[in-house]
Protein backbone atom coordinates (compact mmCIF):
# COMPACT_ATOMS: atom_id res chain seq x y z
CA UNK A 1 0.00 0.00 0.00
CA UNK A 2 1.34 3.45 -0.96
CA UNK A 3 2.22 5.90 1.78
CA UNK A 4 -0.22 8.82 2.04
CA UNK A 5 1.27 12.22 2.89
CA UNK A 6 0.71 15.96 2.52
CA UNK A 7 2.39 17.69 -0.42
CA UNK A 8 4.88 20.23 0.97
CA UNK A 9 4.06 22.70 -1.80
CA UNK A 10 0.27 22.74 -2.08
CA UNK A 11 -0.89 20.86 1.02
CA UNK A 12 -2.96 18.30 -0.91
CA UNK A 13 -3.10 14.71 0.30
CA UNK A 14 -1.02 12.64 -2.12
CA UNK A 15 0.49 9.22 -2.63
CA UNK A 16 3.85 9.51 -4.35
CA UNK A 17 4.36 12.57 -6.55
CA UNK A 18 1.84 15.41 -6.43
CA UNK A 19 0.25 15.76 -9.87
CA UNK A 20 -0.87 19.31 -9.16
CA UNK A 21 2.59 20.67 -8.39
CA UNK A 22 4.61 18.55 -10.82
CA UNK A 23 3.71 20.85 -13.72
CA UNK A 24 4.48 24.08 -11.84
CA UNK A 25 7.71 25.80 -12.91
CA UNK A 26 10.52 25.83 -10.38
CA UNK A 27 10.87 29.18 -8.64
CA UNK A 28 14.60 29.12 -9.43
CA UNK A 29 13.86 29.15 -13.17
CA UNK A 30 13.35 32.93 -13.20
CA UNK A 31 15.75 35.60 -11.93
CA UNK A 32 12.71 37.20 -10.19
CA UNK A 33 12.65 34.25 -7.78
CA UNK A 34 16.18 34.39 -6.44
CA UNK A 35 17.58 33.86 -2.94
CA UNK A 36 16.30 37.28 -1.81
CA UNK A 37 12.77 36.31 -2.90
CA UNK A 38 12.93 32.91 -1.20
CA UNK A 39 14.03 34.56 2.07
CA UNK A 40 11.25 37.18 1.91
CA UNK A 41 8.71 34.47 1.01
CA UNK A 42 9.71 32.37 4.03
CA UNK A 43 9.49 35.43 6.30
CA UNK A 44 5.99 36.29 5.03
CA UNK A 45 4.79 32.71 5.59
CA UNK A 46 6.36 32.64 9.07
CA UNK A 47 4.77 35.99 10.04
CA UNK A 48 1.35 35.07 8.60
CA UNK A 49 0.94 31.28 8.28
CA UNK A 50 -2.76 31.40 7.32
CA UNK A 51 -4.35 32.27 3.97
CA UNK A 52 -5.69 35.84 4.18
CA UNK A 53 -8.51 35.24 1.65
CA UNK A 54 -9.75 32.16 3.54
CA UNK A 55 -9.47 34.02 6.85
CA UNK A 56 -11.67 36.78 5.39
CA UNK A 57 -14.31 34.10 4.59
CA UNK A 58 -14.14 32.58 8.08
CA UNK A 59 -12.07 29.53 7.07
CA UNK A 60 -8.73 28.48 8.48
CA UNK A 61 -6.29 27.15 5.87
CA UNK A 62 -2.49 27.22 5.80
CA UNK A 63 -0.83 29.54 3.32
CA UNK A 64 1.58 27.89 0.87
CA UNK A 65 1.98 30.68 -1.66
CA UNK A 66 2.98 34.35 -1.42
CA UNK A 67 1.12 36.52 -3.93
CA UNK A 68 2.25 39.85 -5.37
CA UNK A 69 -0.70 42.26 -5.14
CA UNK A 70 0.79 44.39 -7.92
CA UNK A 71 2.51 42.04 -10.41
CA UNK A 72 6.27 42.17 -10.79
CA UNK A 73 5.83 43.06 -14.47
CA UNK A 74 3.85 46.20 -13.51
CA UNK A 75 5.82 47.17 -10.40
CA UNK A 76 9.28 45.56 -10.32
CA UNK A 77 10.35 47.93 -7.52
CA UNK A 78 7.74 46.27 -5.23
CA UNK A 79 8.97 42.72 -5.87
CA UNK A 80 10.26 42.30 -2.30
CA UNK A 81 8.10 44.93 -0.55
CA UNK A 82 6.12 43.40 2.31
CA UNK A 83 3.16 45.74 1.66
CA UNK A 84 2.83 44.17 -1.81
CA UNK A 85 2.80 40.54 -0.60
CA UNK A 86 -0.02 38.41 0.83
CA UNK A 87 0.07 34.78 1.99
CA UNK A 88 -2.48 32.55 0.25
CA UNK A 89 -3.38 28.88 0.01
CA UNK A 90 -2.92 27.31 -3.44
CA UNK A 91 -6.65 27.50 -4.28
CA UNK A 92 -6.94 31.21 -3.45
CA UNK A 93 -3.71 31.94 -5.31
CA UNK A 94 -5.07 30.15 -8.38
CA UNK A 95 -8.34 32.12 -8.10
CA UNK A 96 -6.45 35.42 -7.96
CA UNK A 97 -4.65 34.42 -11.16
CA UNK A 98 -7.92 33.41 -12.82
CA UNK A 99 -7.21 29.68 -12.88
CA UNK A 100 -9.98 27.13 -12.40
CA UNK A 101 -9.76 25.44 -9.02
CA UNK A 102 -10.64 21.74 -9.11
CA UNK A 103 -12.20 20.07 -6.11
CA UNK A 104 -11.88 16.37 -5.40
CA UNK A 105 -14.08 14.42 -7.79
CA UNK A 106 -14.76 17.32 -10.19
CA UNK A 107 -14.52 16.78 -13.92
CA UNK A 108 -13.57 19.29 -16.61
CA UNK A 109 -16.39 20.30 -18.78
Secondary structure by P-SEA (a helix, b strand, c coil): cbbbbcccccccccccccccccccccccccccccaaaaaaaaaaaaaccccaaaaaacbbbbbcccccccccccccccccccccbbbbcaaaaaaaabbbbbccccccc
